[in-house]
Each structure stands twice: as structure tokens, then as C-alpha cells.
């Protein structure tokens, strides 16, 4: 078996080398070229052109950069880099990616350079630090930042004669009074719902629940506050019927009406949803196309804060970019991270609605997200102050240094899927999840003496609090 695995590795490496050999040559002979493993978003073309212009103006040198969307996955990046043929830059998403990239040894620690060149974490929204900071060290820079608000469909509110939610704080009890007015079967036989989705971890944080103890030594997701929040998440579907159940989703899929949260919310079957500013990227594009052809805007959206239990709280999102430690172009890759902190780049993020700028100073205008162009009709919320208000009370999901984040996420998804499918109660789900996580922590400690020593120190620290 080991020879089979070795053969597969050699074959994969050979294919990667062939791919590199056939790559397009740099635009300018003798000019450094960076390879950026990222998605194929059309905005990348504009961003690469801006980087070339910024680099020439800032450093007096030409530079070339191209994207490699076919190898943007974390596993591919790790394999390529281990073989010495990895990209110079690569994107990463959340605490799961950063932990595994650091452990693999391929990502460059940029803490000192970040302080010198203006992209240190202190200038960036604290809520997204876990996406590029690991155990106090910085590994990359964010390309955007995001938080969640309630998006609501004004067309449905108008049709039902329901007043729009006020842009002030509101509780989940108040939310339910509104959402239940929209949940019913339409004359054509299709279902309409008051709410599309919300992340249950947001509900846990709003109800003073936690996933881990402060130092991550134990999972405490089976606390009464956390269970109460998860029960409400279940009740949104099966007691109040304002969110679609598993069978509702399956029926909508069969009818061709399901295509991911962004597309689903746009089909006018949901009055509200928890959504992020980056959702508007496609909506703005579709609106401009419609208006260019003489048609009215297909959207009429409003925004309100996330409802809360005991206090406002939410989750953050961020796409970040790291540097391959084995890159031959580290000097230029560091300049790219410096560019991500520049005014031109941050203004471009705001104006393209790709979430909002990661640097705090470019988001705090008197009227909300700054430098955003006037949004098209029906999407005026694109520059709403609510995005920044939400960011100030949002955070990333807790992680434990004694459990790999990817294992946390897998266990969480497995258990929440069982709950949504009515295979268990909310209390049983949270107790099972807590037990599984704590068991894995102990297994990890049994196989790693250094981790065990760190764990014992953390336990002692927690005991004197």
C-alpha cells in the first residue's frame, strides 16, 4: 500500500510540474511574477491591475501577478508547497484553514513585517483576527471582512401589508411576531416562509452561552443557556414554522427553487434571512443588467439588526491571504499583503460590495460603509451603517488549542444535521456534541506530551479565576 501511495504522490507531483512548465510567461520579461491561488471571481482582474499600478507607484518597479483558481484548495496548496512548486500567495478561510496551514509548516509568519508595513492586526477588525492570527502570531492579511444583519424583502412586506422592521434593536420574540405573518401556502401551492436561515452559534452567544471555557480546556456547549438557544433554533422550524424544514428544502430542490442561500433568498419565497453584505454583489450585478435593458430593479431589500436574546451578538466572516514560506518571491508577496491594507484596495472592496474593507479606518464614515458608490435602486442598504454596527458586536467562532478546528466543525455539522432532521432533541444534541468534543481533546492529550503540559497549565490558570 505504501508503494501505491508513493506512486500516486509522484504522479501528482509530475502533473503539477507539467502544469507549471506550461504556465503563461510573465507579461514583462525579467519582471517578478506572483502566483495567487484564489477563486475565479471577476473582481480579481481589477484587483490584480490595481496591485500592478500600486506597486509601480509605491516601489518604482513593474510586477506581474496571475491567479490560479484551479489549485486554490487548502489540500492542493499544501501538497504543491511541500513539493516545492506551490503558489506564492494563497487564500484561506477562517480558523480551520489557518490552524492546518500553520501545522503543515508552509505558511509564512508575517508578524514583524505586518507591524512595519501597516497591516498588523491592530488596524484590522478584531472579530476576524482568528482567521489570520494563530497563537498570537500573524500569518497573512484579510482581503475583506463581513458581519450579518437581517435582510428583508420589502416586496413581500408591501404585499402582506406588514410594516418594515425598524433599524433599531429587536428581540427574537418581536421577530417571531413579524415572521409568522409570512409563513403560509401561496395560491399556487408553493410555500412562503418568514425566515430563510440563521446560524445557531449566533443564538448561543446572544444567550450568554459558550462553546469552550476561556482557555479552551473543555467544551461547555451543554450549558442551560446554550441548550436553550439551540432549542429555539429547532423551534424556528418545527414549532413556529417560520424557517424551512429538511422536507421543505427537498421539495424546493425538486421544484428547481433551491440554489444556495443567496439565490434562494432572491426568489421571493422568504421574507427575511440572516445575510452578509457580500450577498449584494450578485444582486447589484443583476439589477444593473435589468435597468440597462429598461426593466425595473428586481430587488427591493431592507436591513435590520439581528434580533437577540440577552444581548446583541453575531458572527464574522473573512477571506484572508497567506504567503508560501518556500516562495522565491517572498519580498514581493509581502508587498501584496501591504497592498491589501492600502486605500485603493480597501476602497475597491467597499465599492464592489464584496463584504467590506478589512481595515477599520476605511469603514467608519458618518453614513456607514465608506467609498461605496450610490447603490442601484432597491439595494440602498449596501452602504447602511448597520453593517458596521453589526461588526462591532460580532466575533469568530470559538476554538480550542486542544482540538483541531476542522474536527470541531465536522462534529458540529454532524450533530446539527441530526437535529434539523429531527433525529434527536436539542438537549441531547448539545450533550452528545459536548461529550464527543471533550473525548477528542483527551485523546489528543494522550498522544502529545507538549500539548498535555500546555493543557495542564491552562487548567491550573482556569482554577484560580
N, C-alpha and C positions, 0 to 999 in steps of 0.2 A: 504493500500500500504506500510506503514512504517513497518508493521509486515512481509510483504513479503521480503522487502529489508533486514530487520534484520535477517530473516531466511536464506537468501542467504549468508549473511556475516558469520553467524555461520557455515553454511555448508562449505564455502570456508576455514574458519579457521580450521575446523576439518580435512579437506583434507590436509592442509599444515602441521598440527601436525602429521598426519599419515605419510606423506612423510618424515618428519624429523626423525620420530621414526624408519623408515626402511632404513635410510641412512647408507652407509658403515661406519664401525667404524674406528677411526684413525689408521694409519699404525703402530704407536708405542703407546702402552698403556701408559697413563699418559702424553702424549705429546700434546700440544695445536694444534688444527686443525682449520684452517681458511677456510671459505666457500666463494668462489669468484663467484658472479653472472656475468658471461661473456659469450661470444659466444663460440661455439664449435670448433674454429679454431685449426687445428692440432698443431700450434705453441705453444698453451697454455701448452701442455705436457712438452715441452722443457723449457718453462719459469717457470713452477712450480718446475721442477727438479733443475733449476738454483737457484731459491729462497731458496729451502731447503739447497743447498750447501752453498750459500752465507750466510744464517742465521747461519749455524753451524760454518762457519769460522769467521764471524763477532761477534757473540754473544756467541759462545761456547755451543749452545743449539740446539737440534733437534726440528724440527717443521714439521707439516703436513699441506697440503693445497689441496683442491679439487675444481673443478669448478662445477657450477650449471647452465648450459646453458638453461634449461627449464624455469627458472624463472629470466631471465636477463632483461626483460622489465621493464621500469620505474614504471608502474602501479602496477605490481606484487611486486616489491621491496617495494614500499610504503605501500601496504596492509600488506605484511608479517611483515615489521618492526613495523607497528602500532599494530600488534597483538603480538609482542614480539618474532617472530620466523624468522626474516629477516636474510639475509646473512651478513657476517662480512664486505665484500667488494662488490662493485657493479660498473659496468661500466656506463658511461654517455657520451652523445654525444652533444656537443655544448651548446650554451647559453639557449636553450629551456629547456633542462634537468636540468641544474644547478639551474635555477630560480625556477622551480617547486619543486625540491628536498629541496632547502633552505626553501621555503614557507611551505613545509609539515613538517619541523622540524625534519627530520630523518637523515640528513647528518651532519657529524662532522666538525666543524670549526678547521682546522689544521694550521692556520696561524703561530702561535708561534712555534709549533713543526717543521714546514717546515723550519723556519729560523735556528733552532738548528741543523737539520739533513741533510741539503744540498739539499732540494727540494723546496726551496722558489721560487716564480715566477721570481725573478730577474735572475735566472740561466737558465730560460726556454724561448723559442721563444715568444716575446711579442704578435705576431699575434694570438696565441692560448690562451692567458690569459682569454678571455671571456668564454672559455669552462670549466674553473675550478675556476675562481675568480668572486665573486659577491659582488658588492658594496664595493670593497676594501679589502674584506676578502677572504682567500683561503680555498677552500673546495675540497681537493683531489689533485691528481697529474696526469699529462698526461702520457699515455703509448706510444704515438707516436706523430708525427707532420707531416703535409703534406701541400704541395702547388701544384699549377697547372702549367703545361707547355703545349706546343703543341707537341703532339706525332704525328709522321708522318710515313706512311707505305712506306718504301724505295722500296718495290717490285712494288708498283703502280707507284711511281715516275720513276723507271727504265723502266717500261713497256710503260709509256707515254713519255719518253724522257725529263722529266722536271727536271731541276737542284734541288738539295736539298736546303731547306731553310738554310740560313747562321745562325750560332748560335749567332747572334748579334740582336739588337733590330730591329723591323719592325712594320710598321703601318698596320691598318686594310685595307687600300687601297692597299698596297703591298700584303697583304694576299689574298685579293679577286682576284688579277691578277693570283695568283697561283691556288686558289681553283676552279675557273671557268674552268680551263683546265681539271678538273677531273669529272665534272658533266655531265653525258650523259648516254644514254641507251647502255647496252652492247649487243654484238651479240646474247647472249642467252635470251635477253628480260628483264633482271634484270637491276635495276638502280644502278649507281655508283655515289657517292657524294664526293665533295671536303672536307666536314666537317661533323662530326657526331653531336657534341654538344658544347655549351659553356654556362656558367651561365651568364644571363643578368646583374646580380648585379655587376659582374666584369666590364662590359662595362660602367655601370653608374659611378663607381668610377674612371675609366680611363678618363671619360669625364668631371671630376670635379663635378659630381652630388653627391647628398647625399640623404639618406632616411629620416633622422631626423636632427633637429637642434642640436648644440653641446651638450646641456643638455637634449635632448630628449623630449622637451615640445610639439613640433609639427612635424608632418610628412611633408616633403617638397619634396616628390617624384614627384610632378607635376611641378618642375622647368624645364625651357627650356633645360638645359644640360641633365637632367635625361630622359626627353621625347625623345630627340634626340638619346640618346644611346638605348632606348627601340625600337625606330623606326628602328634603324639599326639591332637590334636583329630580328625584324619582317622581314625586308628586306632580311636577310640572307636566309630565306625560300622562300618568295613569290616574291621578286624582282630579286635577284641574283641566287636563286635556288641552292645554294651550300650546304644547310642543308635540311634534310628530313622534309616534312610536316606531318600533322596528318594522311592524307590518305596514304602517303608513309610508315609511320610506321605501319599502319593497314595492308597494303599489304604485308609488310615484315613479320609481325606476322603470317599472314595466310599462308605464304610460309615456315614458320618454320625458318626464318632467324633472328629473334629478340629474344634476351635473356638477356637483361640488357646491359648497356653500355660497360662493359669490354668484354663480349662475342661478342657483336655486332661488335665492332671495330676489333676483331680478324678474322672476316670472309672475309676480303679483299674487302669490298664494300665501304670503306671510306678511303680517302687519309690522312685525318688529324682529330684530335679531341683535345679538352682540357682534359688532363688526369693527374692523380697523380701517384706517384711512387708506391703506393700500388697496382696499376693495374698490375704491373710486377710480383707480387707473383705467380699468376696462369700461366702467360706466361713462367716464368722461370721453373716452375714445368713441364709444357707440353714440353718445349724444351729439358729438361734433359731426360725425358722419350723417346722422339723421338730419341735423339742422342745415348742413351743407346741401342736402338734397331737397330742402324745402319742407321737411317734416318737423313736427313738434318734438320737443325733448321727450324721450321715452321714460324718463325718470323724474320723480318729484319726491325727494328724500329730506327728512329732517333728522336731527340728532338730539339725544338727551343723555344725561349721565347714566351709568349703570346703576340700577337700584341696589339697595344694600340692606343688610340686617342690622348689625350693631354699629357699623361704621363703613364708610366708602373704602373699597379696595378693588384692585384689578390686577391683571397680568400684563407683562410686557412681551414684545417680540422684537427680534433684531437679526439681520443678516450681517455677518462680520467677515473680514478678510484677514487671513494669516499669511505668513511667509514661510516657504520651504527652507528649512535650516541648511540644506545642502545646495541651495541655488547658487549659481555662479554670478547672479545679478542681485545679490543682497542689497548692495548700496542703492540700486535703482528701485528695488522693491520697497525699501524703507521710504523712499521719496513718494511712492504711490500711496502709502499709508498717510504720509504728510499731506498729500493732495486730498485724501478723504476728509481731512479736517479743515480744508480751505473753504473760503467763502464761495467761490464759484461752484464747487461740488455741492455744498450744502444748500445753496440756492436752487440748484438743479433738482435735487431731491424734493424740495418743497414744491417747486413749480410743476413737477411731473406726478405729484400725488403718491409717490412710492413711499408710503408711510410718511415720516417727516425727518428732518435733519437730525443726525445723532449729536451734533454739537449744540449744547443748551443755548448758547448766545444767539443762534440763528432761528430760534423757535419762540422767542419771548417778546414778540411785538405786541403793541397795545390791542390789536384786534385778532390775536390768535397766531396761527402759523404764518410766519413772515415770508415775503417774497413770492408767495403763491400768486399766479395770475388770476384775474377775475374768473371764477368757475363758470361753466356754461349754465344756462337756465335749468333749474331743477336740482342742481348739485351745489348750491351756495354753501352748504355745510363743509365743503372741502377745506376751508380756512377757518373753521369755527374755533373759538377759544376752548371748546370742550376737549379737544384732543390733548392740549397741554394740561388742562385741569386734571384730566384722567391720568396723564403720565405722572403727575406729582403724587398720586396715591397708588401707583402700580409698582409691581415688582416681578422678578422672575420666580419660577417655581423653586422651592427649597430643594437643596440637595444635601447628601451626607457624604463626607470624605471616606466613609467606610463601606459605601455601596456605589458601584458604577452607575452614573445617571441613566445609561441605556437600560440597565436592569430595572431600575425604578420605573421608567416609562413603560417598559413591557409588562411588568406586573400590574401597574395601574390600568393600562388599557385592557388587559385580560379581565380584570375584576369589574371595571366599569361596563365592559361589554356584557358581562353576565348580568349585571344589574339592569341595564337597559333592556335586555332580553327577558327580564322577569325570572331569571334562574335563581335569584337569591334576594333577600331583603337588604335594605341599605345598611342596617346594623351588622348583619352577617358579612356583607361585602367588606366593610371597613375593618372588621375584626380579622377576617381572613387575610386581607391585604397587609395589615399591621403585622400579623404573625409571620407571613412569608418574608416580608422585608427584614424583620428582626432576625429570623433564622438565617437569611443570607449574610447578614452582617457578621453573625457569629462564625459562619463557615469561612468567610474571608479572613477573619482574625486568626482562625486556627491555622491558616496556611501562610501567614505573613507576620513574622515576628516584629518587624518595624511598625507595621500597621497596628499590631496589638499594643505596643508600647505607647503609640500615639493615642490610641483609644483609651487606655488606662489613665493617661494624663488628662484627657478630656473629661472622663467620668469623675476624676478627682476634682477638676475645676467646677463641674456642674454641682457637685455635692456641697460646695461651700457657698453657693449663691443664695 
